[in-house]
Amino acid sequence: MSKCKISKFLAFFIFLLVIGQIALSAATEAEKIVEFKSLISVHRDASMTVSETIRVICARDQIKRGIIREFPTSYTDRYSNTVRVGFEIIKVLRDGSREAYHIEDSSNGKKVYIGRKSVHLKPGIYTYTIIYKTDRQLGFFKDFDELYWNVTGNGWSFAIDRAYAEVKLPPGAENIKTAGYTGPYGSKGQDFISDFDAQGNVRFTTTRMLKPKEGITIAVAWPKGFVTEPSAQDKLSYLLKDNRSAAIGTVGLMTLLIFYSMAWFRVGKDPAKGAIIPLFSPPNGISPALTRLIMRLGWRDDKLFAVAVVNMAVKGFLTIKEDKNGEFTLKKTGAGQEGLSRGEAQSARKLFDSGSAITLKQTNRNDIRKAKKELLKQLAFEAHHRYFNLNSGYFIAGLIITVIILVAVILGSSQRQTALFFSVWLSFWTVGCFALGLKVFSAWRDVLKSGEGKMAGKAGAIFITLFSLPFFAGEVFGLWTFSTAVTPLATFALCIIILVDALFYHLLKAPTLTGRKLMDQIDGFKLYLAVAEKDRLNFLNPPDRTPELFERYLPYALALDVEQEWSEQFASVLDAATKGDNYQPAWYKGNNWQSWNRAGFASNLGSSLPGAISSASTAPGSSSGSGGGGSSGGGGGGGGGSGW
């Protein structure tokens, strides 16, 4: 072959490649909807039959097997109620012949996939026809009825050269008013013309190409009487059917309240209080830790164990040493356990199981946790049923009812999978957020309590706050997503149900008659511990204030959260004793005993020791940190589509 022929062949080959590339590029760019035609028939029973004819250019870019038509079927009304409209496919055609299709659920409706997965289309022009029935699309107002309809939808990924809609009303309808809007969602463009045909049908035609994500929405209003308006009973039925989750949540909340109220009247009502008479000593045989447990009806915290530790120290069984870093060391003195309560004695055995001294830090968490557990076990044995009842059986029954309500709410949702996933996820995430919230609250409370606050304390509070923000944001996102799946009202009802559970967890607890009498005595003793100096003279023959008396009842003051008031009563006594005899409690050595703040000793000890116990007993990493008011995209119908 000559060089000339080779050159001509190469030139021709290159020409074909260029032309082919240009043609392919042009075809790709031309993939669009040539015409979108919608024929809408409004029936007397308020249902509608819609025939959509969509003529597309296929270049095998997005359109490979066919098209996807999206139809919204779930809306939210102005009262945040869910409205679910009917949608039933009658026929799907391609170029006049039956075409395969399948329907999938979407977040707010249905997706109709037209075509077969195994069949790929050749480039060209195809005409798709979708005929379907729908209902509950009409608006019924005082003086007129209206169809407010998004003809094309604003979700198409293709441009639409021309859109046409024709609305056929029931015979006799006249004095018809029309409006329309074009453009992206929310716009009020007027790029259309409207008129009536010979039969009185309303016609709308766009006057420009609609870009991707643009559409046309129409509004047609007519006098009342030509379409049957749903009765009040029908509307109520629709409301309950569409909002099953909200209805279930509301009824469930009422049921739970009735159950808990009946349970409270039966077992949760406290016996009447007796007369409170000031007492100068605690009830006989009741330890400080048991005092705290009884007055809090079984509520447990780290201060409970701290109270027991301080009482063991005051009794001479152990000493408490606090270093400059706030670390506590407990050491046995060698004294016997004769003066200790049963719970204190059993707890001490576990606490000093590995030696005669123990530092409150995480390396010793196992011994500390065992000691706390043993104390609680013994206290529960002494107090439960004798002094108060938890009535936990009723509370567990309430929790079972709560779970049943949650399951029913999820089953009543149209988005069960989403609701189920986020209900499980929120169950764990909310616990973590609650724990973080407590840490944030505690950090800022400590900063505020320290006056101006130490720089390190402020920095720590700011850090834990910033660290928690993404988790709180995740909680808000989870609640919002869950609420979209089951409706906001159902979510609100479930949140109230959780609060009701928490409330009745406390309300169902009740002291026994014996316990109520004992609590009256404890209240009388607390009155003495917390009395202000100006009211002390009202007491008849109170005991003399001495350092020994201060120490003896300090554990009870801690147990009843009046340690600051108790210390203030003895401020002058302790100051005088310190100056004269260089007095300091034999059982405590540390920074909390300040010469300038004797009155703050008990309060500081009451906050720092429980904090040290909490930190020491927690494993690392176990805490976590038509009137013109419409717009394009409004009304029923809508959706959009693409290729597949």
C-alpha positions, 0 to 999 in steps of 0.5 A: 500500500502506497504512502498516499493511500496509508495517509488517506486511510489514517485521515479517514479513520481519524475523521470517523473517530472524531465524528463518533466522539462528537456524535456520542458527546452530542447524544449524551448531552441530548439525553432529556425529556422531549415531552412530558404530557399529563392527563388528569381526570378528577372523579366525583368520589374525589379519586383521580386517574392520571395518565403520564406520557413521557417521551425521552431521548436515550443515549445510554448515559443515565437511561440504560434499561429505562426510566425511574418515576418517583411518586410521593405518597407521604406528606406532612400537613400544617399540623405536622400530621402525616398524610398518606395518599393512595397510589395504584399502577394500572398500566405501564407502556413503552412505545404503546406496548406493555413494559415490565416494571417493579416498585420500590419504597422510598423515604416518602413514597414509591419508585417505579423502575420501568424496564428490565434489569437484563435488557439494555436499550439502544440509543434512540427516542422512547415513549413511556406511558404510566397510568395510575390511580390516586386519592386524597389529593384534593383540597376541600375549602369553605367555598371551593374545592381545589386540585393543587398538583405538581405535574412533573415533579422537581426531582428529574435529573433531565431537562424537559423540553415541553410539559403539558397538563390537562385536567378533566373535572366532573361534568357541570363544573364551571367558574373554574379558577386556575394558577400555575408555577414553574421553576425550581422548588419554591419558585413562582415562575409563570413560564406557561400558558393555560386555556380551556378546550372545547369540552371545558378541560383546563390545559397548561403548557410550558413556554420554555425548557425546564432545566433539571430539578425544575418543574411545573405545578398547577392549581385548579379550583371549582365550586363545591358540590361536584366532588364528594368531600370526605365526612368527618368520620372519614377524616378521623379514620384517615388521620388515625390510619395515617398516623398509627404510630402517633395514635399508638404512642398517645394511647400507650402513654395514657395506658402507662399513666393509668397503670402507674397511677393505679400502682401508686395508689395501691403501693406507692403512697407514703404513710403520713408524716408524724410530728418532727421533734428535734433529737440530739442523737441518731436513732439507736442502732442505725448507722450513718450509711443506713440512715442515708439509704433509708432517707433516699429510699434505696437510692445509691451513690458514691457518697453512701460508701464515703459516709461508711468510710468516715464513720469507720474512721471516726470509730477509730478503725481506720485513718484517712490520709489525703495528699496534695494531689487529692489522692486518699489512702485508707489505713487500718489502725489495728483496732477491732470491729466491735464498734462498726455496724454489720455493713461496715464490718463486712465492707472493711473485710473486702476493702482491706483484703489485700493488706492493711492499707489501700489507696483510692486509685484505679489499680485498686478498683477491684477491692474498692468495688467489692467493698462497695458491693458488700456494703450495699448488700448488707444495707439492702438486707437491713432496710428492704421491706423492713423500712421501705419497699422498692415495689420494683415488680410494678416498675418492671411491669411498666417497663414491659408496657413501655417496650410493647408501646415502642414495638407497636409504634415501630410496627405502625410506621411506614418506615419500619426498618428506619424506625427499628434501627434508630430505636436500637441506636438511640437506646445506647446512644442516649445513655452515653449522652446522658452520662456525658451530660452529667459530666458536663454538669458536674464539671461546670458545677465544680467551677462555679462552686470554686468561685472564680475557679481554677484555670485547670478546672475551667479548661477541663469543663470547656474540654468536656463540653466541646468533646460532648457537642458532637455526641449531642448533635448525633442525639438530635440527628437520631431523634429527628430521623426517628421522628420522620419515620414514626411522626413527631407526635409519636416521638414526643409521646415516647419521650414523655413515656420515658420521663414517666418511667423515670418519675414513677421509678421514684414515686413507687418507692414507699416507706413502711409504717416502721420506716416512716416512724424512723424517718420522722426520728431522723428528720428530728435529728437532721433538724438539730444537725442543720440548725442555725446559730440564731435558732439554737436557743429554741432547743431545750438543753442541747448538748455542749458543742465540743470537737468530740461531738463534732466528730461523732455526728459528722458521718450523720451530717454527711449522710443527710447532706448537712455537713456544711451547716454542722461544721458552721455550728462548730467553727468557733469551737474548732478554731479555739481548740486548734489555737489552744491544743493544736487540735486536728482529728486523729483520723484525718491528715490532709489539705482539707483541714485548713486553719482559715476554713475549719467550717469548710472541712466537712463540705470539702471532704463530703465532695472530694472523698466520694469523687475519689471513690467514684474514680477509683472504682470505675474501670478505665475506658468504661465511661464515654466521654390557587389564590397565588399562595403556591409555588413550584414543587408544592401540592400533591403529585410531584416526585421526579425521576431519572434513568437506570 
